[in-house]
Amino acid sequence: MVYTFARVGALVAMNVEDYYPQGKHWWVRLHEKGVKLHEVPVHHKLEEYLDAYLDAAELRSEKRGLLFRETKGKTKKLTP
């Protein structure tokens, strides 16, 4: 949220495919209120964090799934 200045609702609605490369840089696609799409270039620190998160959570192959997921109780496993 810090690097994109996005609403919390727009961030939690992001899918894995909403973080994508365009040329040499990475971008995020935010689904704002209504049907508006807001595409924002990613800060290099956010790119590092998102890459580390996607690798640790093994989400890179799930394009249609939610980017930010909740955990199942105290199991530390992410929900589908």
PyMOL Python script that loads the backbone (N, CA, C, O; Angstrom):
from pymol import cmd

cmd.read_pdbstr("""\
ATOM      1  N   MET A   1       0.824  -1.184   0.000  1.00  0.00           N
ATOM      2  CA  MET A   1       0.000   0.000   0.000  1.00  0.00           C
ATOM      3  C   MET A   1       0.874   1.255   0.000  1.00  0.00           C
ATOM      4  O   MET A   1       0.526   2.265  -0.612  1.00  0.00           O
ATOM      5  N   VAL A   2       1.989   1.180   0.679  1.00  0.00           N
ATOM      6  CA  VAL A   2       2.863   2.340   0.792  1.00  0.00           C
ATOM      7  C   VAL A   2       3.408   2.770  -0.568  1.00  0.00           C
ATOM      8  O   VAL A   2       3.474   3.964  -0.862  1.00  0.00           O
ATOM      9  N   TYR A   3       3.794   1.809  -1.390  1.00  0.00           N
ATOM     10  CA  TYR A   3       4.425   2.145  -2.660  1.00  0.00           C
ATOM     11  C   TYR A   3       3.430   2.476  -3.772  1.00  0.00           C
ATOM     12  O   TYR A   3       3.819   3.069  -4.778  1.00  0.00           O
ATOM     13  N   THR A   4       2.152   2.109  -3.616  1.00  0.00           N
ATOM     14  CA  THR A   4       1.176   2.366  -4.670  1.00  0.00           C
ATOM     15  C   THR A   4       0.151   3.421  -4.295  1.00  0.00           C
ATOM     16  O   THR A   4      -0.531   3.944  -5.176  1.00  0.00           O
ATOM     17  N   PHE A   5       0.019   3.751  -3.017  1.00  0.00           N
ATOM     18  CA  PHE A   5      -1.000   4.674  -2.516  1.00  0.00           C
ATOM     19  C   PHE A   5      -2.399   4.193  -2.877  1.00  0.00           C
ATOM     20  O   PHE A   5      -3.289   5.000  -3.144  1.00  0.00           O
ATOM     21  N   ALA A   6      -2.590   2.885  -2.884  1.00  0.00           N
ATOM     22  CA  ALA A   6      -3.872   2.300  -3.260  1.00  0.00           C
ATOM     23  C   ALA A   6      -4.753   2.097  -2.035  1.00  0.00           C
ATOM     24  O   ALA A   6      -4.275   2.048  -0.902  1.00  0.00           O
ATOM     25  N   ARG A   7      -6.040   1.982  -2.290  1.00  0.00           N
ATOM     26  CA  ARG A   7      -6.992   1.651  -1.231  1.00  0.00           C
ATOM     27  C   ARG A   7      -6.787   0.190  -0.825  1.00  0.00           C
ATOM     28  O   ARG A   7      -6.335  -0.623  -1.631  1.00  0.00           O
ATOM     29  N   VAL A   8      -7.116  -0.136   0.405  1.00  0.00           N
ATOM     30  CA  VAL A   8      -6.998  -1.501   0.889  1.00  0.00           C
ATOM     31  C   VAL A   8      -7.884  -2.423   0.057  1.00  0.00           C
ATOM     32  O   VAL A   8      -7.472  -3.530  -0.290  1.00  0.00           O
ATOM     33  N   GLY A   9      -9.087  -1.979  -0.262  1.00  0.00           N
ATOM     34  CA  GLY A   9     -10.007  -2.785  -1.063  1.00  0.00           C
ATOM     35  C   GLY A   9      -9.455  -3.118  -2.434  1.00  0.00           C
ATOM     36  O   GLY A   9      -9.685  -4.213  -2.948  1.00  0.00           O
ATOM     37  N   ALA A  10      -8.732  -2.190  -3.030  1.00  0.00           N
ATOM     38  CA  ALA A  10      -8.127  -2.441  -4.339  1.00  0.00           C
ATOM     39  C   ALA A  10      -6.981  -3.444  -4.231  1.00  0.00           C
ATOM     40  O   ALA A  10      -6.767  -4.240  -5.145  1.00  0.00           O
ATOM     41  N   LEU A  11      -6.252  -3.412  -3.130  1.00  0.00           N
ATOM     42  CA  LEU A  11      -5.130  -4.336  -2.946  1.00  0.00           C
ATOM     43  C   LEU A  11      -5.592  -5.759  -2.682  1.00  0.00           C
ATOM     44  O   LEU A  11      -5.040  -6.702  -3.248  1.00  0.00           O
ATOM     45  N   VAL A  12      -6.589  -5.924  -1.838  1.00  0.00           N
ATOM     46  CA  VAL A  12      -7.026  -7.279  -1.515  1.00  0.00           C
ATOM     47  C   VAL A  12      -7.786  -7.919  -2.670  1.00  0.00           C
ATOM     48  O   VAL A  12      -7.967  -9.137  -2.684  1.00  0.00           O
ATOM     49  N   ALA A  13      -8.234  -7.127  -3.637  1.00  0.00           N
ATOM     50  CA  ALA A  13      -8.935  -7.668  -4.806  1.00  0.00           C
ATOM     51  C   ALA A  13      -7.980  -8.056  -5.931  1.00  0.00           C
ATOM     52  O   ALA A  13      -8.422  -8.568  -6.960  1.00  0.00           O
ATOM     53  N   MET A  14      -6.685  -7.824  -5.757  1.00  0.00           N
ATOM     54  CA  MET A  14      -5.709  -8.126  -6.809  1.00  0.00           C
ATOM     55  C   MET A  14      -5.541  -9.619  -7.015  1.00  0.00           C
ATOM     56  O   MET A  14      -5.513 -10.389  -6.056  1.00  0.00           O
ATOM     57  N   ASN A  15      -5.429 -10.021  -8.270  1.00  0.00           N
ATOM     58  CA  ASN A  15      -5.082 -11.393  -8.633  1.00  0.00           C
ATOM     59  C   ASN A  15      -3.588 -11.454  -8.914  1.00  0.00           C
ATOM     60  O   ASN A  15      -2.935 -10.420  -9.051  1.00  0.00           O
ATOM     61  N   VAL A  16      -3.054 -12.645  -8.998  1.00  0.00           N
ATOM     62  CA  VAL A  16      -1.628 -12.819  -9.283  1.00  0.00           C
ATOM     63  C   VAL A  16      -1.293 -12.199 -10.644  1.00  0.00           C
ATOM     64  O   VAL A  16      -0.218 -11.624 -10.814  1.00  0.00           O
ATOM     65  N   GLU A  17      -2.208 -12.313 -11.609  1.00  0.00           N
ATOM     66  CA  GLU A  17      -1.964 -11.768 -12.948  1.00  0.00           C
ATOM     67  C   GLU A  17      -1.962 -10.241 -12.977  1.00  0.00           C
ATOM     68  O   GLU A  17      -1.574  -9.649 -13.984  1.00  0.00           O
ATOM     69  N   ASP A  18      -2.385  -9.597 -11.900  1.00  0.00           N
ATOM     70  CA  ASP A  18      -2.382  -8.135 -11.830  1.00  0.00           C
ATOM     71  C   ASP A  18      -0.994  -7.567 -11.522  1.00  0.00           C
ATOM     72  O   ASP A  18      -0.820  -6.349 -11.493  1.00  0.00           O
ATOM     73  N   TYR A  19      -0.037  -8.411 -11.300  1.00  0.00           N
ATOM     74  CA  TYR A  19       1.374  -8.027 -11.155  1.00  0.00           C
ATOM     75  C   TYR A  19       2.071  -8.585 -12.381  1.00  0.00           C
ATOM     76  O   TYR A  19       2.255  -9.796 -12.498  1.00  0.00           O
ATOM     77  N   TYR A  20       2.455  -7.714 -13.289  1.00  0.00           N
ATOM     78  CA  TYR A  20       2.925  -8.176 -14.600  1.00  0.00           C
ATOM     79  C   TYR A  20       4.072  -7.310 -15.126  1.00  0.00           C
ATOM     80  O   TYR A  20       4.195  -6.140 -14.761  1.00  0.00           O
ATOM     81  N   PRO A  21       4.914  -7.898 -15.990  1.00  0.00           N
ATOM     82  CA  PRO A  21       6.017  -7.125 -16.594  1.00  0.00           C
ATOM     83  C   PRO A  21       5.529  -6.364 -17.819  1.00  0.00           C
ATOM     84  O   PRO A  21       4.681  -6.844 -18.571  1.00  0.00           O
ATOM     85  N   GLN A  22       6.073  -5.185 -18.002  1.00  0.00           N
ATOM     86  CA  GLN A  22       5.805  -4.399 -19.207  1.00  0.00           C
ATOM     87  C   GLN A  22       7.129  -3.725 -19.574  1.00  0.00           C
ATOM     88  O   GLN A  22       7.550  -2.758 -18.939  1.00  0.00           O
ATOM     89  N   GLY A  23       7.765  -4.255 -20.604  1.00  0.00           N
ATOM     90  CA  GLY A  23       9.103  -3.783 -20.944  1.00  0.00           C
ATOM     91  C   GLY A  23      10.087  -4.250 -19.888  1.00  0.00           C
ATOM     92  O   GLY A  23      10.118  -5.432 -19.546  1.00  0.00           O
ATOM     93  N   LYS A  24      10.897  -3.324 -19.366  1.00  0.00           N
ATOM     94  CA  LYS A  24      11.897  -3.664 -18.358  1.00  0.00           C
ATOM     95  C   LYS A  24      11.359  -3.561 -16.934  1.00  0.00           C
ATOM     96  O   LYS A  24      12.024  -3.977 -15.985  1.00  0.00           O
ATOM     97  N   HIS A  25      10.166  -3.012 -16.784  1.00  0.00           N
ATOM     98  CA  HIS A  25       9.628  -2.748 -15.447  1.00  0.00           C
ATOM     99  C   HIS A  25       8.390  -3.590 -15.172  1.00  0.00           C
ATOM    100  O   HIS A  25       7.738  -4.088 -16.090  1.00  0.00           O
ATOM    101  N   TRP A  26       8.082  -3.736 -13.890  1.00  0.00           N
ATOM    102  CA  TRP A  26       6.884  -4.456 -13.457  1.00  0.00           C
ATOM    103  C   TRP A  26       5.799  -3.446 -13.104  1.00  0.00           C
ATOM    104  O   TRP A  26       6.095  -2.332 -12.671  1.00  0.00           O
ATOM    105  N   TRP A  27       4.557  -3.836 -13.288  1.00  0.00           N
ATOM    106  CA  TRP A  27       3.404  -2.979 -13.034  1.00  0.00           C
ATOM    107  C   TRP A  27       2.390  -3.741 -12.194  1.00  0.00           C
ATOM    108  O   TRP A  27       2.394  -4.972 -12.166  1.00  0.00           O
ATOM    109  N   VAL A  28       1.519  -3.002 -11.508  1.00  0.00           N
ATOM    110  CA  VAL A  28       0.360  -3.596 -10.840  1.00  0.00           C
ATOM    111  C   VAL A  28      -0.902  -2.970 -11.408  1.00  0.00           C
ATOM    112  O   VAL A  28      -0.944  -1.778 -11.711  1.00  0.00           O
ATOM    113  N   ARG A  29      -1.917  -3.787 -11.544  1.00  0.00           N
ATOM    114  CA  ARG A  29      -3.224  -3.338 -12.027  1.00  0.00           C
ATOM    115  C   ARG A  29      -4.166  -3.362 -10.837  1.00  0.00           C
ATOM    116  O   ARG A  29      -4.412  -4.417 -10.253  1.00  0.00           O
ATOM    117  N   LEU A  30      -4.693  -2.194 -10.477  1.00  0.00           N
ATOM    118  CA  LEU A  30      -5.581  -2.075  -9.326  1.00  0.00           C
ATOM    119  C   LEU A  30      -7.018  -1.923  -9.808  1.00  0.00           C
ATOM    120  O   LEU A  30      -7.295  -1.135 -10.713  1.00  0.00           O
ATOM    121  N   HIS A  31      -7.917  -2.668  -9.211  1.00  0.00           N
ATOM    122  CA  HIS A  31      -9.337  -2.595  -9.541  1.00  0.00           C
ATOM    123  C   HIS A  31      -9.982  -1.626  -8.556  1.00  0.00           C
ATOM    124  O   HIS A  31     -10.296  -1.990  -7.422  1.00  0.00           O
ATOM    125  N   GLU A  32     -10.172  -0.401  -9.000  1.00  0.00           N
ATOM    126  CA  GLU A  32     -10.711   0.638  -8.137  1.00  0.00           C
ATOM    127  C   GLU A  32     -12.226   0.570  -8.087  1.00  0.00           C
ATOM    128  O   GLU A  32     -12.831  -0.301  -8.712  1.00  0.00           O
ATOM    129  N   LYS A  33     -12.839   1.476  -7.355  1.00  0.00           N
ATOM    130  CA  LYS A  33     -14.294   1.516  -7.218  1.00  0.00           C
ATOM    131  C   LYS A  33     -14.954   1.594  -8.591  1.00  0.00           C
ATOM    132  O   LYS A  33     -14.439   2.224  -9.515  1.00  0.00           O
ATOM    133  N   GLY A  34     -16.091   0.947  -8.697  1.00  0.00           N
ATOM    134  CA  GLY A  34     -16.754   0.897  -9.995  1.00  0.00           C
ATOM    135  C   GLY A  34     -16.034  -0.118 -10.859  1.00  0.00           C
ATOM    136  O   GLY A  34     -15.690  -1.205 -10.397  1.00  0.00           O
ATOM    137  N   VAL A  35     -15.809   0.230 -12.094  1.00  0.00           N
ATOM    138  CA  VAL A  35     -15.114  -0.689 -13.002  1.00  0.00           C
ATOM    139  C   VAL A  35     -13.783  -0.092 -13.449  1.00  0.00           C
ATOM    140  O   VAL A  35     -13.212  -0.528 -14.449  1.00  0.00           O
ATOM    141  N   LYS A  36     -13.295   0.886 -12.727  1.00  0.00           N
ATOM    142  CA  LYS A  36     -12.060   1.556 -13.115  1.00  0.00           C
ATOM    143  C   LYS A  36     -10.839   0.680 -12.842  1.00  0.00           C
ATOM    144  O   LYS A  36     -10.730   0.044 -11.794  1.00  0.00           O
ATOM    145  N   LEU A  37      -9.933   0.666 -13.804  1.00  0.00           N
ATOM    146  CA  LEU A  37      -8.643   0.001 -13.634  1.00  0.00           C
ATOM    147  C   LEU A  37      -7.575   1.070 -13.554  1.00  0.00           C
ATOM    148  O   LEU A  37      -7.588   2.039 -14.313  1.00  0.00           O
ATOM    149  N   HIS A  38      -6.663   0.888 -12.638  1.00  0.00           N
ATOM    150  CA  HIS A  38      -5.561   1.838 -12.462  1.00  0.00           C
ATOM    151  C   HIS A  38      -4.270   1.034 -12.553  1.00  0.00           C
ATOM    152  O   HIS A  38      -4.021   0.162 -11.721  1.00  0.00           O
ATOM    153  N   GLU A  39      -3.453   1.319 -13.552  1.00  0.00           N
ATOM    154  CA  GLU A  39      -2.186   0.609 -13.721  1.00  0.00           C
ATOM    155  C   GLU A  39      -1.050   1.507 -13.239  1.00  0.00           C
ATOM    156  O   GLU A  39      -0.925   2.660 -13.650  1.00  0.00           O
ATOM    157  N   VAL A  40      -0.228   0.944 -12.358  1.00  0.00           N
ATOM    158  CA  VAL A  40       0.819   1.715 -11.690  1.00  0.00           C
ATOM    159  C   VAL A  40       2.156   0.996 -11.845  1.00  0.00           C
ATOM    160  O   VAL A  40       2.230  -0.213 -11.630  1.00  0.00           O
ATOM    161  N   PRO A  41       3.223   1.727 -12.219  1.00  0.00           N
ATOM    162  CA  PRO A  41       4.549   1.088 -12.235  1.00  0.00           C
ATOM    163  C   PRO A  41       4.971   0.748 -10.807  1.00  0.00           C
ATOM    164  O   PRO A  41       4.642   1.461  -9.859  1.00  0.00           O
ATOM    165  N   VAL A  42       5.697  -0.341 -10.674  1.00  0.00           N
ATOM    166  CA  VAL A  42       6.082  -0.843  -9.352  1.00  0.00           C
ATOM    167  C   VAL A  42       7.432  -0.261  -8.937  1.00  0.00           C
ATOM    168  O   VAL A  42       8.385  -0.254  -9.715  1.00  0.00           O
ATOM    169  N   HIS A  43       7.493   0.218  -7.717  1.00  0.00           N
ATOM    170  CA  HIS A  43       8.743   0.689  -7.113  1.00  0.00           C
ATOM    171  C   HIS A  43       9.681  -0.520  -6.977  1.00  0.00           C
ATOM    172  O   HIS A  43       9.221  -1.640  -6.757  1.00  0.00           O
ATOM    173  N   HIS A  44      10.978  -0.295  -7.107  1.00  0.00           N
ATOM    174  CA  HIS A  44      11.919  -1.418  -7.078  1.00  0.00           C
ATOM    175  C   HIS A  44      11.879  -2.201  -5.766  1.00  0.00           C
ATOM    176  O   HIS A  44      12.095  -3.413  -5.774  1.00  0.00           O
ATOM    177  N   LYS A  45      11.611  -1.544  -4.652  1.00  0.00           N
ATOM    178  CA  LYS A  45      11.503  -2.249  -3.373  1.00  0.00           C
ATOM    179  C   LYS A  45      10.250  -3.126  -3.342  1.00  0.00           C
ATOM    180  O   LYS A  45      10.288  -4.256  -2.854  1.00  0.00           O
ATOM    181  N   LEU A  46       9.144  -2.601  -3.862  1.00  0.00           N
ATOM    182  CA  LEU A  46       7.915  -3.393  -3.923  1.00  0.00           C
ATOM    183  C   LEU A  46       8.108  -4.600  -4.828  1.00  0.00           C
ATOM    184  O   LEU A  46       7.588  -5.679  -4.542  1.00  0.00           O
ATOM    185  N   GLU A  47       8.845  -4.429  -5.909  1.00  0.00           N
ATOM    186  CA  GLU A  47       9.141  -5.544  -6.810  1.00  0.00           C
ATOM    187  C   GLU A  47       9.891  -6.653  -6.047  1.00  0.00           C
ATOM    188  O   GLU A  47       9.575  -7.833  -6.195  1.00  0.00           O
ATOM    189  N   GLU A  48      10.872  -6.270  -5.242  1.00  0.00           N
ATOM    190  CA  GLU A  48      11.618  -7.247  -4.440  1.00  0.00           C
ATOM    191  C   GLU A  48      10.688  -7.985  -3.480  1.00  0.00           C
ATOM    192  O   GLU A  48      10.751  -9.209  -3.367  1.00  0.00           O
ATOM    193  N   TYR A  49       9.824  -7.236  -2.788  1.00  0.00           N
ATOM    194  CA  TYR A  49       8.920  -7.832  -1.811  1.00  0.00           C
ATOM    195  C   TYR A  49       7.917  -8.770  -2.476  1.00  0.00           C
ATOM    196  O   TYR A  49       7.691  -9.881  -1.996  1.00  0.00           O
ATOM    197  N   LEU A  50       7.317  -8.328  -3.579  1.00  0.00           N
ATOM    198  CA  LEU A  50       6.331  -9.156  -4.264  1.00  0.00           C
ATOM    199  C   LEU A  50       6.964 -10.411  -4.855  1.00  0.00           C
ATOM    200  O   LEU A  50       6.368 -11.486  -4.800  1.00  0.00           O
ATOM    201  N   ASP A  51       8.161 -10.289  -5.418  1.00  0.00           N
ATOM    202  CA  ASP A  51       8.848 -11.460  -5.954  1.00  0.00           C
ATOM    203  C   ASP A  51       9.155 -12.474  -4.848  1.00  0.00           C
ATOM    204  O   ASP A  51       8.957 -13.675  -5.032  1.00  0.00           O
ATOM    205  N   ALA A  52       9.630 -11.996  -3.718  1.00  0.00           N
ATOM    206  CA  ALA A  52       9.933 -12.882  -2.599  1.00  0.00           C
ATOM    207  C   ALA A  52       8.656 -13.548  -2.082  1.00  0.00           C
ATOM    208  O   ALA A  52       8.663 -14.738  -1.764  1.00  0.00           O
ATOM    209  N   TYR A  53       7.561 -12.788  -1.995  1.00  0.00           N
ATOM    210  CA  TYR A  53       6.279 -13.329  -1.532  1.00  0.00           C
ATOM    211  C   TYR A  53       5.751 -14.383  -2.498  1.00  0.00           C
ATOM    212  O   TYR A  53       5.321 -15.453  -2.068  1.00  0.00           O
ATOM    213  N   LEU A  54       5.779 -14.095  -3.791  1.00  0.00           N
ATOM    214  CA  LEU A  54       5.280 -15.044  -4.791  1.00  0.00           C
ATOM    215  C   LEU A  54       6.090 -16.335  -4.802  1.00  0.00           C
ATOM    216  O   LEU A  54       5.535 -17.419  -4.975  1.00  0.00           O
ATOM    217  N   ASP A  55       7.390 -16.220  -4.618  1.00  0.00           N
ATOM    218  CA  ASP A  55       8.239 -17.410  -4.579  1.00  0.00           C
ATOM    219  C   ASP A  55       7.991 -18.226  -3.306  1.00  0.00           C
ATOM    220  O   ASP A  55       7.866 -19.449  -3.369  1.00  0.00           O
ATOM    221  N   ALA A  56       7.920 -17.560  -2.164  1.00  0.00           N
ATOM    222  CA  ALA A  56       7.716 -18.262  -0.896  1.00  0.00           C
ATOM    223  C   ALA A  56       6.340 -18.920  -0.828  1.00  0.00           C
ATOM    224  O   ALA A  56       6.201 -20.020  -0.293  1.00  0.00           O
ATOM    225  N   ALA A  57       5.326 -18.249  -1.370  1.00  0.00           N
ATOM    226  CA  ALA A  57       3.962 -18.783  -1.326  1.00  0.00           C
ATOM    227  C   ALA A  57       3.658 -19.701  -2.504  1.00  0.00           C
ATOM    228  O   ALA A  57       2.585 -20.301  -2.567  1.00  0.00           O
ATOM    229  N   GLU A  58       4.600 -19.810  -3.436  1.00  0.00           N
ATOM    230  CA  GLU A  58       4.449 -20.650  -4.634  1.00  0.00           C
ATOM    231  C   GLU A  58       3.179 -20.292  -5.411  1.00  0.00           C
ATOM    232  O   GLU A  58       2.384 -21.165  -5.760  1.00  0.00           O
ATOM    233  N   LEU A  59       3.003 -18.994  -5.676  1.00  0.00           N
ATOM    234  CA  LEU A  59       1.802 -18.505  -6.355  1.00  0.00           C
ATOM    235  C   LEU A  59       2.027 -18.107  -7.805  1.00  0.00           C
ATOM    236  O   LEU A  59       1.063 -17.757  -8.487  1.00  0.00           O
ATOM    237  N   ARG A  60       3.235 -18.143  -8.296  1.00  0.00           N
ATOM    238  CA  ARG A  60       3.518 -17.658  -9.651  1.00  0.00           C
ATOM    239  C   ARG A  60       2.710 -18.365 -10.734  1.00  0.00           C
ATOM    240  O   ARG A  60       2.346 -17.740 -11.730  1.00  0.00           O
ATOM    241  N   SER A  61       2.425 -19.638 -10.562  1.00  0.00           N
ATOM    242  CA  SER A  61       1.711 -20.391 -11.591  1.00  0.00           C
ATOM    243  C   SER A  61       0.196 -20.180 -11.545  1.00  0.00           C
ATOM    244  O   SER A  61      -0.498 -20.519 -12.504  1.00  0.00           O
ATOM    245  N   GLU A  62      -0.322 -19.633 -10.459  1.00  0.00           N
ATOM    246  CA  GLU A  62      -1.763 -19.426 -10.304  1.00  0.00           C
ATOM    247  C   GLU A  62      -2.138 -18.005 -10.720  1.00  0.00           C
ATOM    248  O   GLU A  62      -2.229 -17.114  -9.875  1.00  0.00           O
ATOM    249  N   LYS A  63      -2.350 -17.795 -11.993  1.00  0.00           N
ATOM    250  CA  LYS A  63      -2.626 -16.448 -12.498  1.00  0.00           C
ATOM    251  C   LYS A  63      -3.976 -15.897 -12.057  1.00  0.00           C
ATOM    252  O   LYS A  63      -4.094 -14.702 -11.789  1.00  0.00           O
ATOM    253  N   ARG A  64      -4.989 -16.743 -11.979  1.00  0.00           N
ATOM    254  CA  ARG A  64      -6.348 -16.283 -11.653  1.00  0.00           C
ATOM    255  C   ARG A  64      -6.612 -16.189 -10.151  1.00  0.00           C
ATOM    256  O   ARG A  64      -7.615 -15.607  -9.739  1.00  0.00           O
ATOM    257  N   GLY A  65      -5.735 -16.748  -9.339  1.00  0.00           N
ATOM    258  CA  GLY A  65      -5.966 -16.750  -7.899  1.00  0.00           C
ATOM    259  C   GLY A  65      -5.669 -15.398  -7.268  1.00  0.00           C
ATOM    260  O   GLY A  65      -4.979 -14.562  -7.852  1.00  0.00           O
ATOM    261  N   LEU A  66      -6.194 -15.198  -6.082  1.00  0.00           N
ATOM    262  CA  LEU A  66      -5.948 -13.952  -5.360  1.00  0.00           C
ATOM    263  C   LEU A  66      -4.469 -13.824  -5.009  1.00  0.00           C
ATOM    264  O   LEU A  66      -3.808 -14.808  -4.677  1.00  0.00           O
ATOM    265  N   LEU A  67      -3.973 -12.620  -5.086  1.00  0.00           N
ATOM    266  CA  LEU A  67      -2.563 -12.376  -4.770  1.00  0.00           C
ATOM    267  C   LEU A  67      -2.331 -12.470  -3.266  1.00  0.00           C
ATOM    268  O   LEU A  67      -1.393 -13.133  -2.823  1.00  0.00           O
ATOM    269  N   PHE A  68      -3.168 -11.820  -2.490  1.00  0.00           N
ATOM    270  CA  PHE A  68      -3.023 -11.831  -1.033  1.00  0.00           C
ATOM    271  C   PHE A  68      -4.103 -12.726  -0.445  1.00  0.00           C
ATOM    272  O   PHE A  68      -5.294 -12.465  -0.614  1.00  0.00           O
ATOM    273  N   ARG A  69      -3.685 -13.775   0.242  1.00  0.00           N
ATOM    274  CA  ARG A  69      -4.601 -14.779   0.773  1.00  0.00           C
ATOM    275  C   ARG A  69      -4.503 -14.836   2.283  1.00  0.00           C
ATOM    276  O   ARG A  69      -3.577 -14.289   2.882  1.00  0.00           O
ATOM    277  N   GLU A  70      -5.460 -15.499   2.883  1.00  0.00           N
ATOM    278  CA  GLU A  70      -5.426 -15.669   4.332  1.00  0.00           C
ATOM    279  C   GLU A  70      -4.863 -17.047   4.662  1.00  0.00           C
ATOM    280  O   GLU A  70      -4.756 -17.912   3.793  1.00  0.00           O
ATOM    281  N   THR A  71      -4.508 -17.236   5.919  1.00  0.00           N
ATOM    282  CA  THR A  71      -3.978 -18.531   6.340  1.00  0.00           C
ATOM    283  C   THR A  71      -5.076 -19.361   6.973  1.00  0.00           C
ATOM    284  O   THR A  71      -6.052 -18.831   7.503  1.00  0.00           O
ATOM    285  N   LYS A  72      -4.902 -20.677   6.908  1.00  0.00           N
ATOM    286  CA  LYS A  72      -5.856 -21.606   7.529  1.00  0.00           C
ATOM    287  C   LYS A  72      -5.494 -21.761   8.999  1.00  0.00           C
ATOM    288  O   LYS A  72      -4.581 -22.513   9.341  1.00  0.00           O
ATOM    289  N   GLY A  73      -6.189 -21.070   9.844  1.00  0.00           N
ATOM    290  CA  GLY A  73      -5.939 -21.175  11.284  1.00  0.00           C
ATOM    291  C   GLY A  73      -4.494 -20.926  11.638  1.00  0.00           C
ATOM    292  O   GLY A  73      -3.905 -19.930  11.218  1.00  0.00           O
ATOM    293  N   LYS A  74      -3.925 -21.825  12.406  1.00  0.00           N
ATOM    294  CA  LYS A  74      -2.526 -21.684  12.830  1.00  0.00           C
ATOM    295  C   LYS A  74      -1.597 -22.590  12.034  1.00  0.00           C
ATOM    296  O   LYS A  74      -0.475 -22.852  12.466  1.00  0.00           O
ATOM    297  N   THR A  75      -2.048 -23.075  10.872  1.00  0.00           N
ATOM    298  CA  THR A  75      -1.241 -24.013  10.083  1.00  0.00           C
ATOM    299  C   THR A  75      -0.176 -23.321   9.243  1.00  0.00           C
ATOM    300  O   THR A  75       0.734 -23.982   8.743  1.00  0.00           O
ATOM    301  N   LYS A  76      -0.268 -22.017   9.080  1.00  0.00           N
ATOM    302  CA  LYS A  76       0.650 -21.231   8.256  1.00  0.00           C
ATOM    303  C   LYS A  76       0.585 -21.629   6.787  1.00  0.00           C
ATOM    304  O   LYS A  76       1.528 -21.382   6.035  1.00  0.00           O
ATOM    305  N   LYS A  77      -0.521 -22.241   6.375  1.00  0.00           N
ATOM    306  CA  LYS A  77      -0.749 -22.590   4.968  1.00  0.00           C
ATOM    307  C   LYS A  77      -1.772 -21.616   4.405  1.00  0.00           C
ATOM    308  O   LYS A  77      -2.749 -21.280   5.074  1.00  0.00           O
ATOM    309  N   LEU A  78      -1.549 -21.162   3.175  1.00  0.00           N
ATOM    310  CA  LEU A  78      -2.459 -20.208   2.557  1.00  0.00           C
ATOM    311  C   LEU A  78      -3.685 -20.908   1.989  1.00  0.00           C
ATOM    312  O   LEU A  78      -3.615 -22.044   1.522  1.00  0.00           O
ATOM    313  N   THR A  79      -4.810 -20.202   2.042  1.00  0.00           N
ATOM    314  CA  THR A  79      -6.037 -20.736   1.459  1.00  0.00           C
ATOM    315  C   THR A  79      -5.978 -20.625  -0.050  1.00  0.00           C
ATOM    316  O   THR A  79      -5.282 -19.763  -0.587  1.00  0.00           O
ATOM    317  N   PRO A  80      -6.715 -21.504  -0.747  1.00  0.00           N
ATOM    318  CA  PRO A  80      -6.721 -21.409  -2.222  1.00  0.00           C
ATOM    319  C   PRO A  80      -7.498 -20.188  -2.652  1.00  0.00           C
ATOM    320  O   PRO A  80      -7.623 -19.925  -3.848  1.00  0.00           O
TER     321      PRO A  80
END
""", "prot")
cmd.dss("prot")
cmd.show_as("cartoon", "prot")
cmd.util.cbc("prot")
cmd.orient("prot")
